[in-house]
Amino acid sequence: MKTILNLFLLIGLSIMLSSSAVEAQDAMKPKKFDNPQWKNVILIDYKPGMMNKARDLIRNYHAKASEIAGTPGPETLMILESGEYDMMAIWGMSGGISDMDWDISPNNIKWRKAMNELAGGADEALKIMQEYSSCVNRTTNYLARID
């Protein structure tokens, strides 16, 4: 008898909760974020002993190519002193989430042309980028929003 009573209570509670959820859903209205600022957060784990070499390549080539091209670099670059990753780079997304629509953006093209110029040609630029990649163990990427 107690089991049957518990079953009826459970069924009644389920009906009440589902009708409350339907009422709450009916009261919801579409709402966009007010002026969201989207960020691309990249975490980088370098191979042991390779972080200084990677930082030199960033300073001497990647950052300089951005400066030459007039393209934005990371808004924030942090050396991480704990955790699984060594560095965090936070990039602004000036076009918002639609920045993710590009396979190759106009800024990527400008940057690559500047990198080619800085390195002394496309082949040399590719070698520098491969050298940087050889320093990286793994990366992960997050999209974030500032309210």
N, C-alpha and C positions, 0 to 999 in steps of 0.2 A: 504494500500500500504506500509506503514511504517513497519507493522508487517511482511509482506512478505520479505521486504528488510532485516530486522533483522534476519529472519529465514535463508535466503541465506548466510548472513555474519556468522552466527553461524555454519552452515554446512561447509562452506569454512574453517573456523578456526579449526573446528574439524578434517577435512581432513589434514590440514597442521600439526597440532599437532600430529596426529597419524602417519603420514609419518615420522616426525622428530623422534618420539619415536622408530619406526622401524629401522631407520638409526642408531640411538644411540645404539640400542640393537645389531645390526649387528657389530658395532665397538667394543663391549665389548669382553674381553678375560678373560678366567679363571685366577684367581689370588688367591694364598693362602696368609695368613698372614705370615710375616717374623718373625720367632721365637716368636710366641705368648706365653705369660705366663698366664696360666689359674689359676683362684682363685675361691674358694668356700667361699662365704660371708654369714655368718649366723647371723641373728639378733634375739636377745632373749629378751622377755618381761617376767620378773619374777612376780610372785604373790606379792601383797603388803607385805612388811616386810620380804621377803624371799631371797633377793639378797645376803646378807652376808652369810647366811647358804649355798647357792649355791656356792658362791665363795670359802668357806671353803672346800666343797666337791671336787671342781675342784682342788684346791691346794693340798689337802691331799690324794686324790685318783686318779682322772683322770690324772693330770699332772705327778704324781709319776709313775703311770702305764705306761705312755708313755716313761718316762725316763728308767724304768726297761726293757721295751720291745725294746727300741731303735727306736721307731716310732716317727714321727714328730708330734709336737703339733701345735697349731695355730701360724702362723707367727706374727700375730698381735692380741692383745686382748684389746679392748677399752671399757671403761665405758662411756656410752652416757649420757650426762648431759641435753639433750633436746630431744624432739620427743617422739614417741610411744614406743620405745624399750629402754632397760636398758644396753645392752651389744652387742658388735659386735666382732665376731671372724672371722679372715680371714685365711683360710687354703690354702697353696700352693698345686698345683696339679702337682706333679713331672712327671707324665705320660701324662700330658696334658689332653685334653678332654676325652681321652680314660680311665681315672680314673673312669669315670661315668659308664663304662661297668661292673663293679664289683657289685655283690649282696653282697658278703662277700669277702673282699680283704685279701690278706696275712697279711697286716698290722693290719687289724681288728682282725684277729685271734691271732697274737702276742700280741696285746694290751689286748685282753680279757683274755688270759692266764696270763699275768702279773697282771691284775686287780684281777683275781681269787686268785693268789698267795698273793698279797698285802692284800686283804680283809680276807684271811683265808679260802678260798673255794668259789666255784661257787655260792652257795646259798647266802653267805654273800655279794659277789660282786653284785649279782642281787638286793639285798636289798638296797645297796648303790646307785646303778643306779636308782632304783625306788624312793629312797629318793630325789635324784637330780631332777628327772622328776616331783616329787610332788611340787617342787619349781617353775616350769616353767608354765607360763600362756599360752604362745604361742611363736612360732618361725616362721621365714620365711627365705628362702634360695635363694640366687642369684648366678649365674655363672657370672664371670667377666673376662675380658681379659685386660692385660697390653700390650700395643704396644711396 
